[in-house]
């Protein structure tokens, strides 16, 4: 088994600094800018003086170019000979060249163009108590029509480092700053989904769902940590859309809609990837909903079957394009690797980074 030692998760202050740090980790640096072009010398048009060179005096301007050249040759001959450069060490040729700098653009969600502009409040009122299957078909239709808040497109970076077999390895992933929502930029509704519909959504956007390890890292690096606000299942139908909307308003009052890629966490539990799905493909695995002291309300659990969806579930999307030690790769490859998986998983390798369910399917309004 690989020896793994964790480094405390860093708190990146900005995306450019984060990517620069990732490139520096692999020994790369951006190439220096090219020297400015200079005008070619022509007869009667001598080349321009170098920056910092003394300006020609009146005597030089009065002397013809051949005379100036002869005077310069005499001055050069009077100077002591220049020492040749020191020879390179014998083993210098054998040293590996530093890795080339790779052009990398942090990923963004490629959301569909907006053709519908219906507020989240209006959708909650229109759909009322639709059964799960019908509701999720309509959610998918709203997504396809582009009725999604634009703020979700600006992904937030999350960086994790581990010492694996005596070597520090670093991975940076990009996640949605908040949970999936539908509606306008001014009025949206965070929408819990079944694993089937969540997986369909991931497939449209080249994303995956997070692991429990990544959920912890997201909470730790979130700019805005929200106090969980559970709703009693004894007093409310927690699988109903009106309760979804009620909880969403409670969260809005806490977050005040952090702008841009500001990472928000703590207000829901996550639908996560897990090795548990290999033996329990009909279950939804939940984890998270961290208190302010960092402890999750929801330990990793497969207690519910896939048709169970309630107000506390959140769908956080993770781009499959990531950086590993400063080089682009895929989330799938890291999670499947027997050693590198420790960066993103506390369960060992995950050979499949998806839920084994039909897209946009549902099977009831509550489940177990």
C-alpha positions, 0 to 999 in steps of 0.5 A: 500500500502506498504511504500517504501523508496529507498536507493541510488544504491551502486556501487559494486567494485567486485563480491566477495565483493558484494556476501559477503555483501549480505550474511552479510545483512542476518546475515550470515558469512562463517564458520571458517576453521577446525582446523589442524589435529594432529598426534595421540599419541602412546607409544614412540611417544608423541603428538606434542607440540602445536603451541606457546608452549615452547620447552621441555628443556634438563631436561624434555627430560631426565625425563621419561614420568611418572615422568613428569606427576607426576610433572605436577599434583603437579603444577596443584594442586597448582593452584587456582580453575578455575571459572565455565563459566557464565550461559547463560541468561534465554531467550537465548534458545528462540533467533533464530539461525542465518541463515545458510550460503548458498553456492552460485555460481554467474550465468554465461550464458551457451552459446552453444559451438562454431561451427561457427567462422564468424565475425560480419562484414562478417555477416553484409555484407552477409545479406545486406537488408534481411527482418526482419523475415529471418534475425532473423532466421539467427541470431538464427541459429548463436546463436545455432552454438555458434557464440557469443562473449564469453565476454557475458557469464561473467555477471555483478552484479547490486544491489538495496536496498529499505526500504519496510514497515520499513525494508531494503531489498536488491536484486542482479541481474546479467546482460550481460555486454553489449547488445546481439551480434553475431560474433567472440570475435575479431569482433562482431555485436550488434544485435537488435531483435524483442521482439519475438526473444529476448524472444526466446533467453531468454528462451535458457539461463534461462534469462529475459529482464530488467524492466525500473527500472533495466535499470536505475540501470544498467546505474547508476552502469555501469563502462563505460557510453557511450554518446548516438549517435542518427542517423537521420531517415530522412537521413538513413534507421534506420531499415536496417542492414547496419545502425545497423553495422554503429552504432555498429562501432560508439559505438566500438569507444567509448567503446574500448570493456571493458574487462570481466564483465565491465558493459557498458551502455548508447549506446542503448535503452532497450526492457523492460518488463512492465505492459503495455504488459497486455493490449498491447501484440502486442507492444514493450516497449522501455526505456532508452538510458541515457544521461551522466546526467542520463536522458533517451532519450527514456521514457517508450513507447509502440509506436511501434508494435512488428515488429519494430526493429531499430539500437537503440534497445538493448537486455540486458539479465538478469539471472533469478537466483538472490539473495534476502537478501543474499538468492538465489531466482528467478527473477519471484518471486520478480517481482510477489510479491506485496511488493518485486516488488518495488525492481525491478519495478516502475509499481507494480507487473509483473505477467509475465516476458516474451513477449507474442509472438512466438519465433523467429518470425517476421512480416516485416522490419519496422513496425510503 
